[in-house]
């Protein structure tokens, strides 16, 4: 007997592809496993299309490429990332996985309280953590704090330098701080 799961629209995190350079395609396959809404920037449209991925939306200033059937366009000005995040938050997506090669806190800070963000670079998994955040990790894993933190305390971590920590032992680590969220990074 097999089990079947019904995936309702917007139940799974959307997938926003900004840059695929250096990104492990096995990780991409895992992100596509539950058929998320897939958004891509116009420069990546042909690349993602050639991988056989169904593209739901393309972020573009003025699209000139023929699109897949039922692909919509999110019109953008100078910030495809910001316009895509505005679209997803406005459409009430609860979460989005973003594939990119770069990360700047200011690009994501306005959206961290509106939608769960997971930013994936070729080597890091970055996300917004709320005060009291706790997560299980094996011993010796590195955690990087990317935001400026206020009244920041940790349990289960050893400080390596100003923004880099390492898990003391296998088990939970906890972060407490005095602001709505901070961005942290883990190695992929």
NURO-362672 format. One record per residue: residue number from 1; residue in three letters; chain; x, y, z of N, C-alpha, C, CB in turn. Coordinates in pm, whole numbers, plus 32768, in hexadecimal, padded with zeros to 4 digits. Each point is the difference from the previous one (the first is absolute). Glycine has a CB too. Example, Ala and Ser with C-alpha at 12.3 -4.5 7.8 and 13.67 -1.06 7.14 Angstrom:
// NURO-362672
  resi  resn  chain   n_u   n_v   n_w  ca_u  ca_v  ca_w   c_u   c_v   c_w  cb_u  cb_v  cb_w
     1   ALA      A  8527  7DC7  830C  7FA7  8077  8000  805A  8078  8000  7F43  7F8B  807D
     2   SER      A  809A  80DE  7F3B  8052  8077  8006  7FB3  806D  8049  8076  7FC1  7F29
END
This chain:
// NURO-362672
  resi  resn  chain   n_u   n_v   n_w  ca_u  ca_v  ca_w   c_u   c_v   c_w  cb_u  cb_v  cb_w
     1   UNK      A  8055  7F8B  8000  7FAB  8075  8000  805A  807C  8000  7F45  7F83  807B
     2   UNK      A  809A  80DC  7F34  8051  807A  7FFC  7FB0  8074  803C  807B  7FAE  7F32
     3   UNK      A  7FCF  80B5  80FA  7FBC  8076  8035  800B  806F  7F9A  8031  7FBC  80F0
     4   UNK      A  7F6A  8093  7F07  7FFF  8071  7FA4  7FEC  807F  8050  7FA5  7F71  7F45
     5   UNK      A  80A5  80F4  8096  7FF5  8080  8045  7FC6  8065  7F9F  80C4  7FCA  8098
     6   UNK      A  7EDE  8081  7F99  7FC6  806B  7FB0  804A  807F  8026  7F1B  7F8F  7FF1
     7   UNK      A  8124  80B1  7FAD  8047  807C  8019  7FA6  8072  7FD2  80E6  7F92  7FE5
     8   UNK      A  7EF0  80BF  807A  7FAB  8071  7FDF  8055  8076  7FD4  7F52  7FB1  80A4
     9   UNK      A  8073  80A2  7F08  8046  8076  7FCF  8034  8054  8074  7F6F  8000  7F33
    10   UNK      A  810E  802C  80C2  8044  8055  8062  801F  7FBA  8084  7F8E  80C0  7F98
    11   UNK      A  805B  7EBB  8070  8020  7FB5  8078  8097  7FED  800B  7F22  7F8B  7FF5
    12   UNK      A  811F  805A  7F9C  8091  7FEF  7FFC  8042  8087  7FE5  7FE6  7F11  7FAF
    13   UNK      A  8096  8102  807F  8046  807D  7FE2  800F  8013  7F69  807C  7FEF  80DA
    14   UNK      A  7F74  808C  7EFA  801B  8021  7F74  8097  7FF4  7FEA  7F34  809C  7FF1
    15   UNK      A  80F6  7F5E  7F92  808E  7FFC  7FDE  801E  8075  7FA4  8009  7F03  8019
    16   UNK      A  804F  8155  8013  8029  8075  7FB4  8091  7FED  7FD6  7F5D  8098  807D
    17   UNK      A  80BC  7F63  7F01  8087  7FE8  7FCE  8037  8084  7FC9  7FCB  7F0C  7FCA
    18   UNK      A  8098  812A  807C  8041  807D  7FD9  8082  7FE3  7FB6  7F9A  8075  80C5
    19   UNK      A  80B2  7F26  7F6A  8081  7FDE  7FC4  801F  7F6E  801D  8051  80EF  8019
    20   UNK      A  7FCD  7EC3  7F80  801D  7F71  8012  8095  7FE0  7FF8  7F21  7FD0  7FA0
    21   UNK      A  8132  8092  8045  808F  7FE4  7FED  803C  7FC0  807D  800F  80C1  7F61
    22   UNK      A  802C  7EC9  808D  8041  7FB9  806C  7FA2  7FB4  805C  80AC  80AC  7FF4
    23   UNK      A  7ED1  7F5C  7FF4  7F9F  7FBE  8058  7FF6  7F6C  7FDB  7F7F  80D9  801B
    24   UNK      A  8080  7ED0  804A  7FF8  7F70  7FED  7F75  7FDA  7FCC  80AB  7FDD  80B9
    25   UNK      A  7F51  7FE5  7ED2  7F7F  7FDC  7FC3  7FB7  7F94  804E  805E  803E  7F24
    26   UNK      A  7FEA  7F73  812D  7FBD  7F9F  8057  7FAD  804B  8068  80BC  7F57  7FDD
    27   UNK      A  7F7B  8116  8059  7FB3  8052  805F  7F89  8040  7FBB  80D1  802D  8084
    28   UNK      A  7F40  7FFB  7EFF  7F90  8039  7FB3  7F91  7F97  7FF1  809F  8099  7F83
    29   UNK      A  7F87  7EED  805F  7F9E  7F94  7FF3  7FB0  7FEB  807F  8095  7F94  7F5B
    30   UNK      A  7FAD  8075  8118  7FBA  7FF1  8080  7F9D  8072  8015  80C7  7F8A  805E
    31   UNK      A  7F5D  80EE  7F79  7FA5  8072  8010  7F85  7FF4  7FA6  80C5  808E  803C
    32   UNK      A  7F49  7F2B  7F55  7F92  7FF0  7FA0  7FA7  7F87  801E  8091  806C  7F57
    33   UNK      A  7F96  7F45  810C  7FBD  7F82  801D  7F69  800B  8013  80D4  7FB9  8066
    34   UNK      A  7EFD  80B2  7FDC  7F72  800D  801D  7FB9  8061  7FA3  8034  7FCB  80EB
    35   UNK      A  8005  804A  7E9F  7FC3  8056  7F99  7FDC  808C  8033  7FA7  7F32  7F97
    36   UNK      A  80BD  811A  8094  7FE3  8089  802F  7FE1  805D  7F8C  8095  7FDA  80C5
    37   UNK      A  7F35  809B  7F5C  7FF6  806B  7F9D  808F  802C  7FE3  7F17  804C  8051
    38   UNK      A  8110  7FB2  7F2F  8089  8021  7FD9  8001  8087  7FB8  803C  7F0A  7FED
    39   UNK      A  8012  8154  804B  8014  8083  7FC3  8093  800D  7FDA  7F41  8066  8086
    40   UNK      A  80DA  7FD2  7F04  808A  8015  7FD3  800F  808D  7FCA  8019  7F0A  7FCC
    41   UNK      A  8062  8128  8038  801C  807F  7FBF  800E  7FE7  7F69  8074  805C  80D1
    42   UNK      A  7F70  8009  7EE0  8005  7FEE  7F6F  8085  7FCB  7FCD  7F5D  80B8  7FF0
    43   UNK      A  8117  7F78  8042  807E  7FC9  7FCC  8011  7F69  8016  8062  80DF  802A
    44   UNK      A  7F59  7EE9  8039  800B  7F71  801C  7F92  7FAD  7FC0  806D  803C  80D4
    45   UNK      A  7F34  8004  7EEC  7F8D  7FB8  7FCB  8028  7F8C  7FA5  7F7F  80D5  800E
    46   UNK      A  80D5  7F45  7F8E  8026  7F98  7FA0  804B  7F8D  8045  800C  80AE  7F4C
    47   UNK      A  804C  7F73  8112  804D  7F99  8048  7FA4  7FA4  804E  80C2  809D  8011
    48   UNK      A  7EE3  7F9E  803A  7FA3  7FB1  8053  7FA1  7FB1  7FA6  8010  80AA  80BC
    49   UNK      A  7FC1  7F93  7EDA  7FA9  7FBC  7FA0  8048  7F87  7FC3  7F8A  80DB  7FCD
    50   UNK      A  80F7  7F34  8013  804C  7F93  7FC2  8013  7F8A  8060  8075  80A9  7F71
    51   UNK      A  7F7B  7F6E  8112  800A  7F94  8062  7F7C  7FB3  800D  80AC  8087  807C
    52   UNK      A  7EEE  7FA3  7F38  7F80  7FBC  8003  7FAA  8025  8078  806B  7F48  7F86
    53   UNK      A  7FB0  8129  80B6  7FB6  802D  8076  7F8A  8056  7FD5  80D2  7FF9  808C
    54   UNK      A  7EB9  7FE9  7FAC  7F89  8052  7FE5  8010  8085  8047  7F6D  7F32  7FE7
    55   UNK      A  8092  813A  7FCC  8011  8087  8035  7F75  8041  800A  80EB  8015  7F9C
    56   UNK      A  7EF2  8016  80DC  7F7D  803E  8014  8002  8095  7FE3  7FD0  7F53  80AB
    57   UNK      A  80A0  80EF  7F77  8007  8091  7FEC  808D  802C  7FE0  7F40  801D  809A
    58   UNK      A  80CA  804C  7F15  8081  8039  7FDD  7FFF  8094  8029  8020  7F5D  7F3D
    59   UNK      A  804E  80D0  8101  800C  808A  802C  804D  8049  7F95  7FFA  7FC2  80F7
    60   UNK      A  7FC7  80A4  7ECC  803B  803E  7F8A  7FDA  8092  7FF3  7FFC  7F22  7F91
    61   UNK      A  805E  812C  8032  7FDF  808B  7FDC  7FA9  8002  7F84  80D9  8052  8065
    62   UNK      A  7F4F  7F63  7F37  7FB0  7FF1  7F85  802A  7F7D  7FBE  7FE9  80FE  7FDF
    63   UNK      A  7FC6  7E9E  8037  801F  7F79  7FD1  7FFC  7FF8  7F67  7FA3  7FA2  80D6
    64   UNK      A  80C1  801D  7EF2  8003  7FEF  7F6F  8008  7F6D  7FDB  806D  80DF  7FE8
    65   UNK      A  7FAD  7ECB  807A  800B  7F71  7FE9  7F75  7FC1  7FFD  80E2  7FFD  8070
    66   UNK      A  7F06  7FA4  7F33  7F81  7FB7  8006  7FFD  7FAF  8083  7FF2  7FF2  7F00
    67   UNK      A  7F9B  800D  8141  7FF4  7FC1  8084  7FB7  7F7B  7FF9  8001  80E2  8066
    68   UNK      A  8015  7ECC  8002  7FB5  7F84  800E  7F6C  8021  8010  80C8  7F8D  8069
    69   UNK      A  7EE5  800F  7F7C  7F6F  800F  800E  7FDE  8026  8090  7FD9  7F56  7F47
    70   UNK      A  7FD1  810C  80CB  7FCE  8030  8082  806C  803E  8059  7F53  7F51  7FF0
    71   UNK      A  8118  80E2  7FD6  8066  8046  804E  7FD9  8094  8004  80B7  7F59  7FBF
    72   UNK      A  7F44  80DF  80B9  7FDC  808D  800E  807E  8055  800F  7F24  7FC0  806A
    73   UNK      A  80CC  80C3  7F86  8070  805C  8009  7FEC  805C  8078  8023  7FF7  7F05
    74   UNK      A  8046  8018  814C  8003  8062  806D  8057  8071  7FCB  7FE1  7F51  80BE
    75   UNK      A  7FE1  8120  7F29  804B  8071  7FC8  8057  803E  806D  7F49  802D  7F58
    76   UNK      A  8133  7FF5  8082  805F  8034  8060  8040  8080  7FCD  802C  7F19  8051
    77   UNK      A  8005  8135  800C  804E  8076  7FDF  8093  7FDC  800B  7F49  809D  8050
    78   UNK      A  80F8  7F97  8015  808E  7FE7  8012  801E  7F94  8066  8027  80EA  7FC2
    79   UNK      A  7F74  7EDB  807C  8019  7F9D  8068  7FA8  7F84  7FF0  8042  80BB  8099
    80   UNK      A  7FEA  7EE7  7F14  7FB1  7F85  7FEE  7FE7  7FB6  8083  805F  7FED  7F1A
    81   UNK      A  8007  800E  813E  7FEF  7FBC  8080  7F91  8041  8052  80F3  7FC0  7FFD
    82   UNK      A  7F13  80C4  8013  7F9B  8048  804F  7F75  7FEE  7FC3  80AF  80A7  8047
    83   UNK      A  7F47  7F63  7F36  7F7D  7FF3  7FBF  7FC8  7F72  800D  8043  80B4  7F5E
    84   UNK      A  8013  7EE8  809B  7FD3  7F75  8013  7FD1  7FEB  808F  809F  7FB2  7F4E
    85   UNK      A  7FAB  8082  8114  7FD8  7FF1  808C  7F7E  804B  801E  80F1  7FE6  803F
    86   UNK      A  7EFE  8090  7F86  7F81  8048  800F  7F8C  7FAE  7FC9  807A  80DC  7FF0
    87   UNK      A  7F9B  7EE7  7F9C  7F99  7FAC  7FC2  7FDC  7F8C  805D  8054  803F  7F1A
    88   UNK      A  8012  7F77  8114  7FE6  7F8A  8053  7FBD  8025  8084  80C6  7F91  7F98
    89   UNK      A  7F67  80D9  80A9  7FC2  802D  807D  7F70  802C  7FE5  80E1  8047  805B
    90   UNK      A  7F0A  8002  7F38  7F7A  8030  7FDD  7FA0  7F8F  7FDE  8069  80CF  7FAE
    91   UNK      A  7FCC  7EC4  801C  7FAD  7F8B  7FDE  7FF3  7FA0  8077  8049  8016  7F11
    92   UNK      A  7FE9  8013  8163  7FF8  7FB5  807D  8045  7F78  7FFF  7F2E  8074  8024
    93   UNK      A  8143  7F85  7F96  8054  7F89  800F  803A  8006  808C  8038  7FF4  7F05
    94   UNK      A  7FD0  7F9D  8140  8034  8000  8088  8098  7FF2  8002  7F2A  7F9C  804E
    95   UNK      A  8111  8031  7F44  8090  7FEA  7FFE  8035  7FFF  7F72  7FEF  7F7D  80D5
    96   UNK      A  8094  80A0  7F1F  8042  7FFB  7F7E  8091  7FD4  8013  7F68  80B7  7FA5
    97   UNK      A  80C5  7EEF  8004  808C  7FDC  7FF6  803A  8052  7F8D  7FDA  7F12  805C
    98   UNK      A  8096  812F  7FBC  803C  8059  7F9D  808C  7FCE  7FDF  7F79  80C6  8054
    99   UNK      A  80A0  7F1F  7F2D  8085  7FD6  7FD4  8045  807A  7FC5  7FB3  7F11  7FD3
   100   UNK      A  80C2  810F  8065  804C  8076  7FD5  8093  7FEA  8020  7F38  8097  8024
   101   UNK      A  811C  7FC2  7FAE  808F  7FF8  801E  802D  8066  8066  8022  7FAC  7F1C
   102   UNK      A  7F87  80B0  8108  8029  8069  805C  7F92  8019  8067  808F  8069  7F4E
   103   UNK      A  7F99  7FD0  8123  7FA0  801F  8068  8026  8084  8042  7FD2  7F0A  8026
   104   UNK      A  7FCE  8150  7FE2  800E  807C  804E  7F82  800B  8056  8090  8074  7F4C
   105   UNK      A  7F85  7F9E  8135  7F91  8008  805F  7F98  8064  7FD1  809A  7FC2  80BB
   106   UNK      A  7F91  80B2  7F15  7FA0  806A  7FDC  7FA1  7FD6  7F8F  80AA  80A7  8047
   107   UNK      A  7F7F  7EF9  7F65  7FAA  7FD2  7F93  7F89  7FAE  8032  80C7  7FFF  7F6C
   108   UNK      A  7F45  7FC8  810B  7F9A  7FA4  8033  7FBB  8031  807F  8083  7F4A  7F9C
   109   UNK      A  7FB8  8118  80A8  7FD0  802A  8084  7F6D  802C  8000  80E9  8044  8035
   110   UNK      A  7EE9  7FFF  7F63  7F76  8031  7FFB  7F99  7F8F  7FF3  8057  80D2  7F9A
   111   UNK      A  7FD7  7EB8  803F  7FA2  7F92  7FE8  8005  7F93  806A  8016  8031  7F0F
   112   UNK      A  804E  7FD1  8148  8016  7F93  8060  7F8D  7FEC  8061  80F1  802E  7FED
   113   UNK      A  7EC0  803B  802C  7F8D  7FEF  805A  7F7F  7FE5  7FB2  8070  8097  80A5
   114   UNK      A  7F97  7F65  7ED6  7F88  7FEA  7FAE  7FFD  7F76  7FBF  7FFB  80F4  7FD6
   115   UNK      A  807D  7ED1  8014  8009  7F7F  7FBD  807E  7FBB  8031  7F83  8056  7F32
   116   UNK      A  8075  7F27  80E3  8077  7FB4  802B  8060  7FF7  7F8A  7F79  7F7A  80AA
   117   UNK      A  80FF  80B8  7F6B  8065  8005  7F97  806E  7F9A  801C  7FCE  80F4  7FD8
   118   UNK      A  8054  7EBD  7FC3  8076  7FAB  8006  8050  8020  7F83  7F8C  7F46  8086
   119   UNK      A  80EC  80F0  7F8D  8055  8029  7F91  806D  7F98  7FF3  7FCF  80F9  8023
   120   UNK      A  803D  7ECF  7F67  8061  7F96  7FE6  8069  8031  7F9D  7F52  7F50  802E
   121   UNK      A  812B  80AF  7FFE  806F  801F  7FA7  8046  7F7B  7FE3  801E  80F0  805F
   122   UNK      A  8048  7F0F  7F4C  8043  7F80  7FE8  8039  7FBE  807E  8036  8057  7F1F
   123   UNK      A  7FE5  7FF8  814A  803E  7FC5  8076  7FB5  8018  8084  80D4  801C  7F8A
   124   UNK      A  7EC6  8039  8075  7FBC  8026  807E  7F69  7FF4  7FF6  80BC  809B  8030
   125   UNK      A  7F08  7F4E  8044  7F6E  8008  8012  7FEC  806F  8065  7FD5  7F06  7FCD
   126   UNK      A  7FE6  8165  8009  7FEE  8079  8051  7F6B  8011  801C  80CF  806D  7F9C
   127   UNK      A  7F11  7FB7  80E0  7F74  8015  8022  7FF3  8062  8073  7FC8  7F19  7FB1
   128   UNK      A  7FC0  811C  8060  7FE2  805C  806E  7FD4  7FAF  8079  7FBE  80B9  7F5E
   129   UNK      A  8085  7F5D  8112  7FDD  7FBD  807D  7FC0  8065  805F  80BD  7F5A  7FE3
   130   UNK      A  7EDE  807A  8065  7FBC  8055  8061  803C  7FE9  808B  7F2B  7FFA  7F76
   131   UNK      A  80C1  8063  80E6  8037  7FEF  8088  7FD6  7F7B  803D  7FFC  80F9  801D
   132   UNK      A  8062  7EC5  8026  7FE4  7F7E  803B  800E  7F8D  7F9E  7F67  8072  809B
   133   UNK      A  80CF  7FAB  7EEE  8014  7F9A  7F9A  8055  7F8E  8036  7FED  80AF  7F4C
   134   UNK      A  7FEA  7ED7  8098  8048  7F8A  802E  8002  7F99  7F8F  7FBD  802C  80F1
   135   UNK      A  80B5  7F8F  7F00  800C  7F9D  7F95  8062  7F95  8029  7FCA  80AD  7F53
   136   UNK      A  8019  7ED7  8086  8059  7F90  801C  806B  7FF9  7F93  7F45  7F82  8075
   137   UNK      A  8137  806C  7FB5  8071  7FF3  7FA3  8063  7F9B  803A  7FE3  80EF  7FAD
   138   UNK      A  8072  7EDB  7FFD  806C  7FAA  802F  8072  8056  8034  7FBF  7F4B  7F5B
   139   UNK      A  809C  807A  80EC  8071  8049  8039  805C  8035  7F92  7FF4  7F70  80CE
   140   UNK      A  8042  8109  7F48  8062  8038  7FA4  7FC8  8046  7F86  8091  7F51  804E
   141   UNK      A  7EEC  80C2  7FAA  7FC6  8047  7F8E  8008  8096  8017  7F64  7F3F  7FD2
   142   UNK      A  80B1  810A  7FC3  8012  8091  800B  7F7D  8049  7FE2  80F0  7FE7  7FBE
   143   UNK      A  7EFA  8083  8091  7F8C  8057  7FF2  8037  808E  7FF5  7F64  7F63  8086
   144   UNK      A  8075  80E4  7F12  802F  8089  7FEC  7F8C  8060  8013  80B3  7FB1  7F5F
   145   UNK      A  7F61  80B6  80F2  7F99  8066  8017  801C  8071  7F9D  7FE4  7FC3  80F9
   146   UNK      A  7FBC  8057  7EAE  8014  8061  7F95  7FC6  8089  8020  7FFC  7F44  7F61
   147   UNK      A  7FB0  80C5  8105  7FC3  807F  8028  804D  803B  8074  7F1E  7FB1  7FB2
   148   UNK      A  80D2  80D1  805E  8035  803F  8079  7F9D  7FDE  806F  8075  80BF  7F80
   149   UNK      A  7FBE  7F02  80E8  7FA6  7FD2  806A  800F  8056  807D  800D  7F18  7FA4
   150   UNK      A  7F84  80F4  80A4  7FFD  804B  807D  7FDE  7F9F  8071  7FBA  80D7  7F89
   151   UNK      A  808B  7F37  80E8  7FE6  7FAB  8074  7FFA  7F6E  7FD6  7F83  80BC  8070
   152   UNK      A  80E5  7F17  7F4D  8006  7F7D  7FC3  803F  7F9A  805F  800F  806C  7F1E
   153   UNK      A  7FAC  7F25  80F8  8034  7F94  8053  7FEA  7F7C  7FBA  7FD3  8084  80D1
   154   UNK      A  8088  7F1F  7F4A  7FF4  7F7B  7FC4  800A  7F96  806D  8062  8053  7F27
   155   UNK      A  7F65  7F3B  80BC  8012  7F88  8052  8023  7F90  7FA0  7F5D  804E  80B6
   156   UNK      A  8108  7F64  7F6D  8027  7F8F  7FAC  8061  8025  7F92  7F26  7F9E  8033
   157   UNK      A  8108  80E0  7FC9  805E  802E  7F99  807E  8039  8041  7F41  8030  7F64
   158   UNK      A  812E  7FC1  8056  807E  803C  8029  8020  806D  7F98  8054  7F28  8072
   159   UNK      A  7FCF  814D  7FBF  801F  8070  7FA7  808B  7FEC  7FC2  7F6D  809B  808B
   160   UNK      A  809B  7F6E  7EEF  8080  7FF4  7FB8  8038  808C  7FE7  7FB4  7F27  7F91
   161   UNK      A  7FF4  8135  803E  8024  808D  7FEF  7F81  8053  800A  80C7  7FC6  7F6C
   162   UNK      A  7F3D  80B8  806A  7F8E  805B  8013  7F7A  7FC7  7FD1  80A0  80B8  7FE6
   163   UNK      A  7F5F  7F01  7FA9  7F81  7FD3  7FC8  7FF9  7F69  7FE9  7FEE  80DC  7F95
   164   UNK      A  8079  7EDC  808E  8006  7F71  7FE4  8001  7FAF  8082  807B  802F  7F2A
   165   UNK      A  7F2F  7F6A  80D9  7FF2  7FAA  8075  8008  7F6F  7FD3  7F71  80AC  8077
   166   UNK      A  80A8  7EFB  7FE8  8007  7F72  7FE3  7FB3  7FB6  806D  80E1  8018  7F8B
   167   UNK      A  7ED7  7F7F  804C  7FB5  7FB2  8063  8061  7FB6  805B  7F3F  7FE6  7F5F
   168   UNK      A  80A7  8020  8124  8056  7FC1  8065  7FF8  7F68  7FF9  7FE2  80C7  8093
   169   UNK      A  7FA4  7F07  7F5E  7FE9  7F70  7FFF  7F80  7FE4  7FB3  8077  7FE3  80DF
   170   UNK      A  7F6E  7FA0  7F08  7F85  7FDC  7FBD  7F8B  8025  805A  8072  7F43  7F82
   171   UNK      A  7F2B  80FE  8043  7F8B  8029  804C  7FCD  8087  7FD3  8053  7F7D  80C1
   172   UNK      A  7F58  80BE  7F8E  7FC3  807F  7FDD  805B  8075  8024  7F1F  7F9A  8022
   173   UNK      A  80E0  80CA  7F88  8039  8081  8024  7F8E  8065  8000  80E6  7FC7  7F9D
   174   UNK      A  7F29  80A3  80AF  7F96  8065  800E  803C  808C  7FF1  7F7B  7F67  8098
   175   UNK      A  803A  80F0  7F25  8027  808C  7FEE  7F97  8059  8041  807B  7FC9  7F29
   176   UNK      A  7FB0  8093  812B  7FA4  8064  8037  803A  808A  7FE1  7FB2  7F62  80BA
   177   UNK      A  7FF6  80FB  7F26  8029  8087  7FDA  7F8A  805E  800B  80AE  7FA4  7F66
   178   UNK      A  7F6E  80DD  808B  7F9F  806A  801A  7FD1  8045  7F80  806B  8020  80DE
   179   UNK      A  7F6B  7F99  7EC0  7FCB  803B  7F86  7FA4  7F9A  7FC0  80CF  8091  7FDE
   180   UNK      A  7EE0  7F96  7FC0  7F9D  7FA3  7FC9  803C  7F84  7FBC  7F6E  80C6  7FE0
   181   UNK      A  8107  7F48  7FE0  8040  7F8F  7FBC  8092  8024  7FE4  7F23  7FB9  7F96
   182   UNK      A  812C  7FDF  8051  8088  8010  7FCD  8013  7F99  7F92  8059  8056  80E0
   183   UNK      A  8000  7FC6  7EC4  8020  7F9E  7F98  8078  7FAE  802B  7FA3  8099  7F4D
   184   UNK      A  804F  7EE3  80A4  8070  7FA8  801D  801A  7FA6  7F88  7FCB  8006  80F8
   185   UNK      A  80B0  7FC9  7EFE  8028  7FAB  7F90  803A  7F7E  8035  802B  80C9  7F70
   186   UNK      A  7FB5  7ECB  804B  8039  7F7D  801D  8041  7FCD  7F80  7F53  7FCF  80B4
   187   UNK      A  8112  7FDD  7F59  803D  7FC2  7F8A  7F9F  7F9C  7FC4  80E8  801F  8060
   188   UNK      A  7F15  7FDC  7F1C  7FAB  7F9C  7FBB  8043  7F79  8003  7FA1  80B2  7F6B
END
